[in-house]
């Protein structure tokens, strides 16, 4: 019973030692590698002290006698070496071997120095039984310790070689670990006995006495290593490596390996310099949306705080309505989750400098750092680019609209010119009929007057078409724009509804322009008629509000996006601005696109010809003016008419 308890205690000690090393190894990227290597070095030295004392468990059962040092201490150390080789590669195992050799040399030096101190009769600390016991221990076990260390050094090389050889023939991980550990143990025992017993008779019995228990211990450690690799670590060693790579790396390529590490550090610095000086923002984000790392460009573009580290991007980035993107931002398509190379593109807004909003074009990809899922976000400030694109789109739309109106104008002008000639011919023949036919029949007279009336209406329509086509006759003269508008409202009011509230805001100083007074007067009267018609259906409590003002175009700064075209900013000082607004039914976007086209009308049949705004457009354009408007359904309409001043016209 005591023997079983002793064996179980030794196996429990071995398990505890390996689990401790494995735990430190699994946390190496959090607490660093120092803790693991210090504990491994301490275990290495302590195993030599225990081996020097020849501490052994004797059960008198063949195969179950074993030394505590070689089984409970050295086996976990070899398992840790194999673990490093599997998970971190040749270079890391090579560094551990060098560390063990350095520790062995340092240990031998301290051993030799301590023995001298213990045997020096005049040395003050060499007195007493403790010093004599230490001297006896060191002097009696020098050969045993040398054999143990030589066997261990051989194991340091043989373990990776055996493991890689088994991996190259496609063996399972457990079999690779178990096979390499057993083969290393056999050679370990052979080297140890060759040094300590000098191949005395029956030396193989020493191996046979501990074979069973060492095999059990080795199999148990192999199970622990395989479980650790499958649950905690991911296998990183390639199956196509040479089995002797650890040997060649140590004796032939260590300097190259060190140079490679230096190159890696150098390139790491270069990449860090490249990222920090990139013009685009680059951020490393956790799975919770918190910023872990950010380059200078990110802090410069996004003005959330002095540093972006720790900022929650799911709350900081918003859509065009100002709503935070939330965790949906971190959701990747299924194809992107399956492939690490997939990138998700999206656009969003972020707080910028001076409380402004920055429009960002973002690209996000998923990555892993120390088996922890993270995201790499790259962003580009496209605020100015987006603004220029919108302006280009607006200008392109305005150009297309202007070209369409010009084409319609040319067609309308040609038709109106020919149609006007036919109307004049009709009116001429009516005059001849009245001259030669002195009929007193009232029916004939009534029909002739009706023909004359219809012809005159058709003539006015053709004049409007000619005005839209800019082919009408203009009598240019010096006009006070304010007085023109005042006179136009006096002509309009008697025919308008009595409950209309018309407000004029005119400057005291003269506002001289060059133009045709009759044509311009017709323009403003048409504006007022259209406004009145748009307010016909207003409820009594809303009333009918018509506001007309005249001012300097340079002082006008629109607070919203307007339809139509305006003079360039640098030329606004050369224009007067007439603003006409109503609180009528307004227009939708589709209506606004067509309002200046001939014969387009939203009025009921018989209430409009669709030529009023077409004539306005042609007349204003012919006077080298511009028209803009803002309209919203059930919110009224505002027209902005730019007319050049007298001085700029003369220039």
C-alpha positions as CSV (number, residue, x, y, z in Angstrom):
1,X,0.0,0.0,0.0
2,X,2.8,2.4,0.9
3,X,4.4,1.7,-2.5
4,X,1.2,2.5,-4.4
5,X,0.9,5.8,-2.4
6,X,4.5,6.7,-3.1
7,X,4.0,6.1,-6.9
8,X,0.8,8.0,-7.0
9,X,2.4,10.9,-5.1
10,X,5.3,11.0,-7.5
11,X,2.9,11.0,-10.5
12,X,0.8,13.7,-8.8
13,X,4.0,15.8,-8.4
14,X,4.9,15.3,-12.0
15,X,1.4,16.3,-13.1
16,X,1.5,19.4,-10.9
17,X,4.8,20.5,-12.3
18,X,3.8,20.1,-16.0
19,X,0.4,21.7,-15.5
20,X,2.1,24.7,-13.8
21,X,4.5,25.1,-16.8
22,X,1.6,24.6,-19.3
23,X,-0.4,27.3,-17.5
24,X,2.5,29.8,-17.6
25,X,3.1,28.9,-21.2
26,X,-0.6,29.5,-22.1
27,X,-0.5,33.0,-20.5
28,X,2.9,34.0,-22.0
29,X,1.4,36.6,-24.3
30,X,-0.3,38.3,-21.4
31,X,2.3,38.1,-18.5
32,X,5.3,37.6,-20.8
33,X,7.7,34.6,-21.3
34,X,9.9,35.4,-18.3
35,X,7.7,33.6,-15.8
36,X,7.7,30.4,-17.9
37,X,11.5,30.4,-18.5
38,X,12.4,31.2,-14.9
39,X,10.3,28.3,-13.7
40,X,11.7,26.0,-16.3
41,X,15.3,27.0,-15.3
42,X,14.5,26.5,-11.7
43,X,13.0,23.0,-12.4
44,X,16.2,22.1,-14.4
45,X,18.5,23.1,-11.6
46,X,16.4,21.5,-8.9
47,X,16.2,18.2,-10.8
48,X,20.0,18.1,-10.8
49,X,20.1,18.5,-7.0
50,X,17.6,15.8,-6.6
51,X,19.5,13.5,-9.0
52,X,22.7,14.1,-7.0
53,X,21.0,12.8,-3.9
54,X,19.9,9.6,-5.8
55,X,16.4,9.9,-4.3
56,X,14.6,6.7,-5.4
57,X,11.4,4.9,-4.9
58,X,11.9,1.2,-4.5
59,X,9.0,-1.1,-4.8
60,X,10.7,-4.5,-5.3
61,X,8.5,-4.9,-8.4
62,X,10.2,-5.2,-11.7
63,X,9.7,-2.1,-13.8
64,X,8.3,0.0,-11.0
65,X,11.6,1.2,-9.3
66,X,12.4,4.8,-10.4
67,X,14.4,7.9,-9.5
68,X,12.3,10.9,-8.5
69,X,14.6,13.3,-10.5
70,X,14.3,11.5,-13.8
71,X,10.6,10.8,-13.6
72,X,8.8,13.4,-11.5
73,X,11.1,16.4,-12.5
74,X,13.0,15.7,-15.7
75,X,10.1,14.3,-17.7
76,X,7.9,17.4,-17.2
77,X,10.8,19.6,-18.2
78,X,11.3,17.5,-21.4
79,X,7.5,17.7,-22.1
80,X,7.8,21.5,-21.7
81,X,10.6,21.6,-24.3
82,X,8.6,19.5,-26.7
83,X,5.6,21.9,-26.1
84,X,7.7,24.9,-27.0
85,X,9.0,23.2,-30.2
86,X,5.5,22.3,-31.3
87,X,3.8,25.7,-30.6
88,X,6.7,28.2,-31.1
89,X,9.0,26.5,-33.6
90,X,12.7,25.7,-33.9
91,X,14.1,29.0,-32.8
92,X,12.3,29.1,-29.4
93,X,13.4,25.5,-28.7
94,X,16.9,26.4,-29.7
95,X,17.0,29.3,-27.2
96,X,15.8,27.0,-24.4
97,X,18.6,24.6,-25.2
98,X,21.2,27.4,-25.0
99,X,19.7,28.5,-21.7
100,X,19.9,25.0,-20.3
101,X,23.6,24.7,-21.3
102,X,24.4,28.0,-19.8
103,X,22.6,27.0,-16.6
104,X,24.6,23.8,-16.5
105,X,27.9,25.5,-16.9
106,X,27.0,28.1,-14.3
107,X,25.8,25.2,-12.0
108,X,29.1,23.4,-12.4
109,X,31.1,26.5,-11.6
110,X,29.1,27.2,-8.4
111,X,29.5,23.5,-7.5
112,X,33.2,23.6,-7.9
113,X,33.5,26.9,-6.0
114,X,31.3,25.6,-3.1
115,X,33.4,22.4,-2.8
116,X,36.5,24.5,-2.4
117,X,34.9,26.6,0.2
118,X,33.7,23.6,2.1
119,X,37.2,22.0,2.1
120,X,39.1,25.2,2.9
121,X,40.1,24.8,6.5
122,X,40.7,28.5,7.1
123,X,37.4,29.6,5.5
124,X,35.1,30.9,8.2
125,X,31.8,29.6,6.8
126,X,33.0,26.1,6.2
127,X,32.6,25.1,9.9
128,X,29.7,22.8,11.1
129,X,27.9,19.7,10.0
130,X,25.8,21.5,7.3
131,X,29.0,22.4,5.3
132,X,30.3,18.8,5.7
133,X,27.1,17.3,4.4
134,X,27.0,19.7,1.4
135,X,30.7,18.9,0.6
136,X,29.9,15.2,0.9
137,X,26.9,15.4,-1.4
138,X,28.7,17.4,-4.1
139,X,31.9,15.3,-4.0
140,X,30.1,11.9,-4.0
141,X,27.6,12.7,-6.9
142,X,29.8,14.6,-9.4
143,X,29.9,11.6,-11.8
144,X,26.1,11.0,-11.4
145,X,25.3,14.6,-12.0
146,X,27.5,14.8,-15.1
147,X,25.8,11.7,-16.6
148,X,22.4,13.1,-15.8
149,X,23.2,16.5,-17.4
150,X,24.7,14.8,-20.5
151,X,21.7,12.7,-20.9
152,X,19.4,15.7,-20.5
153,X,21.4,17.7,-23.1
154,X,21.0,14.8,-25.6
155,X,17.3,14.8,-24.9
156,X,17.1,18.4,-25.7
157,X,18.2,17.6,-29.3
158,X,16.6,14.2,-29.7
159,X,13.1,15.1,-28.6
160,X,12.5,17.6,-31.5
161,X,14.2,15.2,-34.0
162,X,12.1,12.2,-33.1
163,X,8.9,14.3,-32.9
164,X,9.4,15.8,-36.3
165,X,10.3,12.5,-37.9
166,X,7.0,11.0,-36.7
167,X,5.0,14.0,-37.8
168,X,6.6,13.8,-41.3
169,X,5.2,10.3,-41.7
170,X,1.7,11.6,-40.8
171,X,1.3,10.1,-37.3
172,X,-1.3,11.5,-35.0
173,X,-0.3,14.1,-32.5
174,X,-0.6,11.8,-29.4
175,X,1.5,9.1,-31.1
176,X,4.1,11.7,-32.1
177,X,4.4,13.0,-28.6
178,X,4.4,9.5,-27.0
179,X,6.9,8.0,-29.4
180,X,9.4,10.9,-29.2
181,X,9.2,10.9,-25.4
182,X,9.8,7.1,-25.1
183,X,12.7,7.1,-27.6
184,X,14.3,10.0,-25.9
185,X,13.9,8.3,-22.5
186,X,15.6,5.1,-23.8
187,X,18.6,7.0,-25.1
188,X,18.6,9.1,-22.0
189,X,18.9,6.0,-19.8
190,X,21.6,4.6,-22.1
191,X,23.8,7.7,-21.9
192,X,23.3,8.1,-18.1
193,X,24.3,4.5,-17.4
194,X,27.3,4.7,-19.8
195,X,28.7,7.6,-17.8
196,X,27.8,6.5,-14.2
197,X,28.2,2.7,-14.4
198,X,30.7,2.5,-17.2
199,X,28.7,-0.5,-18.7
200,X,29.1,-2.7,-15.6
201,X,27.6,-6.2,-15.8
202,X,23.8,-6.3,-15.8
203,X,23.6,-2.5,-16.6
204,X,20.5,-3.2,-18.7
205,X,18.7,-4.3,-15.5
206,X,18.7,-0.6,-14.4
207,X,16.7,0.3,-17.5
208,X,14.4,-2.7,-17.0
209,X,13.6,-1.8,-13.4
210,X,12.1,1.6,-14.3
211,X,10.8,0.8,-17.7
212,X,7.1,0.3,-16.8
213,X,6.7,3.3,-14.5
214,X,8.5,5.6,-16.9
215,X,6.3,4.3,-19.8
216,X,3.2,5.0,-17.7
217,X,4.4,8.5,-16.8
218,X,5.4,9.2,-20.4
219,X,2.0,8.1,-21.7
220,X,0.2,10.3,-19.1
221,X,2.3,13.3,-20.0
222,X,1.6,12.7,-23.7
223,X,-2.1,12.8,-23.0
224,X,-1.7,16.1,-21.1
225,X,0.3,17.6,-23.9
226,X,-2.2,16.5,-26.6
227,X,-5.1,17.8,-24.5
228,X,-3.3,21.1,-24.1
229,X,-2.6,21.5,-27.8
230,X,-6.2,20.7,-28.8
231,X,-7.9,22.9,-26.2
232,X,-5.5,25.8,-25.6
233,X,-3.0,26.1,-28.4
234,X,-3.1,25.7,-32.1
235,X,-0.5,23.6,-33.7
236,X,1.9,25.8,-35.6
237,X,4.6,23.4,-36.7
238,X,4.8,22.5,-40.4
239,X,4.6,18.8,-41.4
240,X,7.1,19.3,-44.2
241,X,10.1,20.4,-42.0
242,X,13.3,18.4,-41.8
243,X,13.7,16.2,-38.8
244,X,17.2,17.6,-38.2
245,X,16.3,21.2,-38.4
246,X,16.9,21.7,-34.6
247,X,20.4,20.2,-35.0
248,X,21.3,22.3,-38.0
249,X,19.8,25.4,-36.5
250,X,21.9,25.0,-33.3
251,X,25.2,24.1,-34.9
252,X,25.0,25.8,-38.3
253,X,22.4,28.5,-38.4
254,X,22.0,30.1,-35.0
255,X,23.7,33.2,-36.2
256,X,21.3,33.3,-39.1
257,X,18.4,32.8,-36.8
258,X,19.5,35.7,-34.7
259,X,19.9,37.8,-37.8
260,X,16.4,36.9,-38.8
261,X,15.1,38.0,-35.5
262,X,16.9,41.3,-35.9
263,X,15.5,41.7,-39.4
264,X,12.0,40.9,-38.0
265,X,12.4,43.6,-35.3
266,X,13.7,46.0,-37.9
267,X,10.7,45.3,-40.3
268,X,8.3,45.6,-37.3
269,X,9.7,49.1,-36.7
270,X,9.3,50.0,-40.4
271,X,5.8,48.8,-40.5
272,X,5.0,50.7,-37.3
273,X,6.5,53.8,-38.9
274,X,4.5,53.3,-42.0
275,X,1.2,52.9,-40.1
276,X,1.9,55.9,-37.9
277,X,2.6,58.1,-40.9
278,X,-0.2,56.9,-43.1
279,X,-2.6,59.5,-44.3
280,X,-5.6,57.2,-43.8
281,X,-6.9,56.3,-40.4
282,X,-6.0,52.7,-39.2
283,X,-7.5,51.3,-36.0
284,X,-7.4,48.0,-34.1
285,X,-10.8,47.4,-32.5
286,X,-11.9,44.7,-30.0
287,X,-15.0,42.5,-30.5
288,X,-16.9,44.9,-28.2
289,X,-16.2,47.8,-30.5
290,X,-13.5,49.5,-28.3
291,X,-10.5,51.1,-30.0
292,X,-7.3,49.2,-28.9
293,X,-4.8,51.0,-31.2
294,X,-5.0,53.9,-33.5
295,X,-2.5,55.8,-35.7
296,X,-2.0,59.6,-35.8
297,X,-4.3,60.0,-38.8
298,X,-7.2,58.6,-36.9
299,X,-6.7,61.1,-34.0
300,X,-6.3,63.9,-36.6
301,X,-9.4,63.1,-38.6
302,X,-11.7,62.2,-35.7
303,X,-11.9,64.8,-33.0
304,X,-13.6,62.7,-30.3
305,X,-11.0,63.1,-27.5
306,X,-7.2,63.6,-27.2
307,X,-6.8,59.9,-27.8
308,X,-9.1,57.3,-29.4
309,X,-7.8,54.5,-27.2
310,X,-10.8,53.1,-25.3
311,X,-13.4,54.9,-27.4
312,X,-16.5,52.9,-28.3
313,X,-16.8,53.1,-32.1
314,X,-20.3,51.5,-32.1
315,X,-21.5,54.7,-30.4
316,X,-19.2,57.2,-32.0
317,X,-19.8,56.3,-35.7
318,X,-23.3,57.3,-37.0
319,X,-25.3,57.1,-40.1
320,X,-26.6,60.0,-42.2
321,X,-29.5,60.5,-39.7
322,X,-27.2,60.7,-36.7
323,X,-28.1,57.3,-35.4
324,X,-25.2,55.3,-33.9
325,X,-24.2,52.2,-36.0
326,X,-24.2,49.9,-33.0
327,X,-22.9,46.4,-33.0
328,X,-24.3,45.9,-36.5
329,X,-21.2,47.7,-37.7
330,X,-19.1,44.7,-36.6
331,X,-21.2,42.1,-38.3
332,X,-19.6,40.6,-41.4
333,X,-21.3,38.7,-44.2
334,X,-21.1,34.9,-43.9
335,X,-18.6,34.8,-46.8
336,X,-16.4,37.2,-44.9
337,X,-16.5,35.1,-41.7
338,X,-15.5,32.0,-43.6
339,X,-12.6,33.8,-45.3
340,X,-10.3,36.0,-43.4
341,X,-9.4,38.0,-46.5
342,X,-12.9,39.3,-47.0
343,X,-13.4,43.0,-46.3
344,X,-16.6,44.9,-45.4
345,X,-17.0,48.4,-46.9
346,X,-19.4,51.0,-45.4
347,X,-19.7,54.7,-45.0
348,X,-20.5,56.6,-41.9
349,X,-20.2,59.9,-40.1
350,X,-17.9,60.8,-37.1
351,X,-17.3,64.0,-35.1
352,X,-14.6,66.2,-36.7
353,X,-12.9,69.4,-35.9
354,X,-14.9,72.5,-34.7
355,X,-18.0,70.4,-34.0
356,X,-18.3,69.4,-37.7
357,X,-19.2,66.0,-39.1
358,X,-16.6,64.0,-41.0
359,X,-17.9,61.6,-43.8
360,X,-15.8,58.4,-43.7
361,X,-15.3,55.6,-46.2
362,X,-14.5,52.6,-44.0
363,X,-13.1,49.1,-44.7
364,X,-13.2,46.5,-42.0
365,X,-11.7,43.0,-41.8
366,X,-11.5,40.4,-39.1
367,X,-8.3,39.1,-37.5
368,X,-7.0,37.3,-34.5
369,X,-4.4,38.4,-32.0
370,X,-3.4,35.7,-29.5
371,X,-6.5,33.7,-30.4
372,X,-8.7,36.7,-29.6
373,X,-11.0,38.0,-32.3
374,X,-10.4,41.6,-33.3
375,X,-11.1,44.0,-36.2
376,X,-8.9,46.1,-38.4
377,X,-10.6,49.3,-39.6
378,X,-9.2,51.6,-42.3
379,X,-10.9,54.9,-42.9
380,X,-10.6,57.7,-45.4
381,X,-12.0,61.2,-45.0
382,X,-14.2,61.7,-48.1
383,X,-16.1,64.8,-46.8
384,X,-14.6,67.2,-49.4
385,X,-14.7,64.5,-52.1
386,X,-18.4,63.9,-51.4
387,X,-19.2,67.6,-51.5
388,X,-17.5,68.0,-54.8
389,X,-19.3,65.0,-56.2
390,X,-22.6,66.4,-55.1
391,X,-21.8,69.8,-56.7
392,X,-20.7,68.0,-59.9
393,X,-24.0,66.1,-60.0
394,X,-26.0,69.2,-59.4
395,X,-24.1,71.1,-62.1
396,X,-24.5,68.1,-64.5
397,X,-28.2,68.1,-63.8
398,X,-28.5,71.8,-64.3
399,X,-26.5,71.6,-67.6
400,X,-28.8,68.8,-68.9
401,X,-31.8,70.8,-67.9
402,X,-30.5,73.9,-69.6
403,X,-29.7,72.0,-72.7
404,X,-33.1,70.4,-72.7
405,X,-34.7,73.8,-72.4
406,X,-32.6,75.2,-75.1
407,X,-33.6,72.4,-77.5
408,X,-37.3,72.9,-76.6
409,X,-36.7,76.7,-77.1
410,X,-35.3,76.2,-80.6
411,X,-38.2,74.0,-81.6
412,X,-40.8,76.3,-80.0
413,X,-39.2,79.4,-81.6
414,X,-39.4,77.9,-85.1
415,X,-43.0,76.7,-84.6
416,X,-44.0,80.0,-83.1
417,X,-42.4,82.1,-85.8
418,X,-44.2,80.2,-88.6
419,X,-47.4,80.1,-86.5
420,X,-47.2,83.9,-86.0
421,X,-47.0,84.4,-89.7
422,X,-50.1,82.4,-90.3
423,X,-52.0,84.3,-87.6
424,X,-51.0,87.6,-89.2
425,X,-52.3,86.3,-92.6
426,X,-55.6,85.3,-90.9
427,X,-56.0,88.7,-89.3
428,X,-55.1,90.4,-92.7
429,X,-57.8,88.5,-94.5
430,X,-60.3,89.3,-91.8
431,X,-59.6,93.0,-92.4
432,X,-60.1,92.5,-96.1
433,X,-63.4,90.7,-95.5
434,X,-64.6,93.6,-93.4
435,X,-63.4,96.1,-96.1
436,X,-65.1,94.5,-99.1
437,X,-68.1,92.9,-97.4
438,X,-70.4,95.4,-95.8
439,X,-72.6,92.7,-94.4
440,X,-75.0,93.8,-91.7
441,X,-75.9,90.2,-90.7
442,X,-75.3,90.0,-86.9
443,X,-74.4,86.3,-87.1
444,X,-71.7,87.0,-89.7
445,X,-70.3,89.9,-87.7
446,X,-70.3,87.8,-84.5
447,X,-68.4,85.0,-86.1
448,X,-65.9,87.4,-87.7
449,X,-65.3,89.0,-84.2
450,X,-64.9,85.5,-82.7
451,X,-62.3,84.6,-85.3
452,X,-60.4,87.9,-84.6
453,X,-60.5,87.2,-80.8
454,X,-59.2,83.7,-81.2
455,X,-56.5,84.8,-83.6
456,X,-55.3,87.5,-81.1
457,X,-55.2,85.0,-78.3
458,X,-53.1,82.7,-80.5
459,X,-50.9,85.6,-81.3
460,X,-50.3,86.3,-77.6
461,X,-49.4,82.6,-77.1
462,X,-46.9,82.7,-79.9
463,X,-45.4,85.9,-78.4
464,X,-44.9,83.9,-75.1
465,X,-43.3,81.1,-77.1
466,X,-41.0,83.6,-78.8
467,X,-40.2,85.0,-75.4
468,X,-39.3,81.6,-74.1
469,X,-37.2,81.0,-77.2
470,X,-35.5,84.4,-76.7
471,X,-36.6,85.5,-80.1
472,X,-39.0,88.2,-79.0
473,X,-38.4,91.9,-79.5
474,X,-36.9,93.7,-76.4
475,X,-36.9,97.4,-75.8
476,X,-34.0,97.8,-73.4
477,X,-34.0,100.9,-71.1
478,X,-32.8,102.0,-67.7
479,X,-35.3,100.7,-65.0
480,X,-35.5,101.1,-61.3
481,X,-36.2,97.5,-60.3
482,X,-37.9,98.4,-57.0
483,X,-40.3,100.8,-58.8
484,X,-41.0,98.2,-61.5
485,X,-42.1,95.6,-58.8
486,X,-44.2,98.2,-57.0
487,X,-46.0,99.1,-60.2
488,X,-46.5,95.4,-61.0
489,X,-48.1,94.7,-57.6
490,X,-50.5,97.7,-58.2
491,X,-51.5,96.1,-61.5
492,X,-51.9,92.7,-59.9
493,X,-53.9,93.5,-56.7
494,X,-57.2,94.7,-58.2
495,X,-57.5,91.3,-60.0
496,X,-56.4,89.3,-57.0
497,X,-58.4,88.0,-54.1
498,X,-59.2,90.5,-51.5
499,X,-58.0,88.4,-48.5
500,X,-54.4,88.1,-49.8
501,X,-51.7,89.6,-47.5
502,X,-49.0,91.0,-49.8
503,X,-45.8,92.3,-48.2
504,X,-43.2,94.4,-50.0
505,X,-39.7,94.9,-48.8
506,X,-37.9,97.4,-51.1
507,X,-34.7,99.3,-50.5
508,X,-34.7,103.1,-50.2
509,X,-31.8,103.5,-52.7
510,X,-32.5,103.1,-56.4
511,X,-31.9,99.6,-57.9
512,X,-31.2,100.3,-61.5
513,X,-31.0,97.6,-64.2
514,X,-31.2,97.5,-68.0
515,X,-34.2,95.6,-69.5
516,X,-37.5,95.6,-71.2
517,X,-40.0,97.1,-68.7
518,X,-43.1,95.5,-70.3
519,X,-41.5,92.0,-70.5
520,X,-40.1,92.2,-66.9
521,X,-43.4,93.5,-65.6
522,X,-45.2,90.6,-67.2
523,X,-42.6,88.3,-65.5
524,X,-43.4,89.5,-62.0
525,X,-47.1,89.6,-62.6
526,X,-47.0,86.0,-63.8
527,X,-45.0,85.1,-60.6
528,X,-47.8,86.7,-58.5
529,X,-50.5,85.0,-60.5
530,X,-48.9,81.6,-60.0
531,X,-48.5,82.3,-56.3
532,X,-52.2,83.2,-56.0
533,X,-53.2,80.1,-57.8
534,X,-51.0,78.0,-55.5
535,X,-52.7,79.5,-52.4
536,X,-56.3,79.1,-53.6
537,X,-56.9,76.0,-51.6
538,X,-55.3,77.3,-48.3
539,X,-57.7,77.0,-45.3
540,X,-59.1,80.3,-43.9
541,X,-56.9,80.1,-40.8
542,X,-53.8,79.8,-42.8
543,X,-54.5,82.7,-45.1
544,X,-52.7,83.7,-48.3
545,X,-49.3,85.2,-47.7
546,X,-47.2,86.7,-50.5
547,X,-43.8,88.3,-49.7
548,X,-41.7,90.1,-52.3
549,X,-38.3,91.7,-51.5
550,X,-35.4,93.3,-53.4
551,X,-31.9,93.3,-52.0
552,X,-28.2,92.7,-52.8
553,X,-27.4,89.2,-54.1
554,X,-24.1,89.2,-52.2
555,X,-25.9,89.4,-48.9
556,X,-28.0,86.3,-49.5
557,X,-26.6,83.1,-48.0
558,X,-29.0,80.1,-48.6
559,X,-29.5,77.9,-45.6
560,X,-30.6,74.9,-47.7
561,X,-30.0,73.4,-51.1
562,X,-31.8,75.2,-53.9
563,X,-32.9,74.1,-57.3
564,X,-31.7,76.0,-60.4
565,X,-28.6,78.0,-61.1
566,X,-27.1,81.1,-59.5
567,X,-24.3,83.5,-60.6
568,X,-20.8,82.5,-59.4
569,X,-20.0,83.7,-55.8
570,X,-17.3,86.1,-57.0
571,X,-19.9,87.9,-59.3
572,X,-22.8,88.2,-56.8
573,X,-21.9,91.8,-56.1
574,X,-23.0,92.6,-59.6
575,X,-26.6,91.4,-59.1
576,X,-29.8,92.4,-57.4
577,X,-31.9,89.6,-55.9
578,X,-35.7,89.5,-56.0
579,X,-37.3,87.1,-53.6
580,X,-40.9,86.0,-54.1
581,X,-42.4,83.6,-51.5
582,X,-45.9,82.2,-50.8
583,X,-47.4,79.7,-48.4
584,X,-49.3,77.7,-51.0
585,X,-49.3,74.0,-51.8
586,X,-45.7,73.8,-52.9
587,X,-44.3,71.3,-55.4
588,X,-42.6,67.9,-55.4
589,X,-39.2,67.2,-56.9
590,X,-40.6,65.8,-60.1
591,X,-42.7,68.9,-60.7
592,X,-39.7,71.2,-60.0
593,X,-37.7,69.4,-62.7
594,X,-40.3,70.3,-65.4
595,X,-41.8,73.7,-64.4
596,X,-39.8,75.8,-66.9
597,X,-40.7,73.5,-69.8
598,X,-43.4,74.9,-72.3
599,X,-46.9,73.6,-71.9
600,X,-46.1,71.9,-68.6
601,X,-48.8,72.7,-66.0
602,X,-50.3,71.1,-62.9
603,X,-53.4,73.3,-63.2
604,X,-56.8,71.9,-64.3
605,X,-57.7,71.9,-68.0
606,X,-58.6,75.4,-69.1
607,X,-56.9,77.2,-66.2
608,X,-53.4,77.3,-67.5
609,X,-51.5,77.0,-70.7
610,X,-48.2,75.9,-69.2
611,X,-46.4,78.9,-70.8
612,X,-46.2,81.3,-67.8
613,X,-43.0,80.0,-66.2
614,X,-41.5,79.1,-69.6
615,X,-41.9,82.7,-70.6
616,X,-40.4,83.8,-67.3
617,X,-37.4,81.6,-67.8
618,X,-36.8,82.8,-71.3
619,X,-37.2,86.5,-70.4
620,X,-34.9,86.3,-67.3
621,X,-32.3,84.3,-69.2
622,X,-32.4,86.8,-72.0
623,X,-31.8,89.6,-69.5
624,X,-28.6,87.7,-68.4
625,X,-30.3,86.7,-65.2
626,X,-30.6,83.6,-63.1
627,X,-33.5,81.8,-61.3
628,X,-33.4,79.5,-58.3
629,X,-36.2,78.1,-56.2
630,X,-37.0,76.2,-53.1
631,X,-40.3,74.4,-52.7
632,X,-41.8,71.7,-50.5
633,X,-45.2,70.2,-50.7
634,X,-47.7,71.9,-48.3
635,X,-44.9,74.3,-47.2
636,X,-45.0,76.9,-50.0
637,X,-42.5,78.1,-52.7
638,X,-39.7,80.6,-52.8
639,X,-38.3,82.0,-56.1
640,X,-34.9,83.8,-56.2
641,X,-34.4,85.9,-59.3
642,X,-31.0,87.4,-60.0
643,X,-30.8,90.4,-62.4
644,X,-27.6,92.2,-63.3
645,X,-27.1,95.8,-62.0
646,X,-26.8,98.7,-64.4
647,X,-23.1,99.1,-63.9
648,X,-22.2,95.4,-64.6
649,X,-24.6,95.5,-67.6
650,X,-22.8,98.4,-69.1
651,X,-19.4,96.8,-68.5
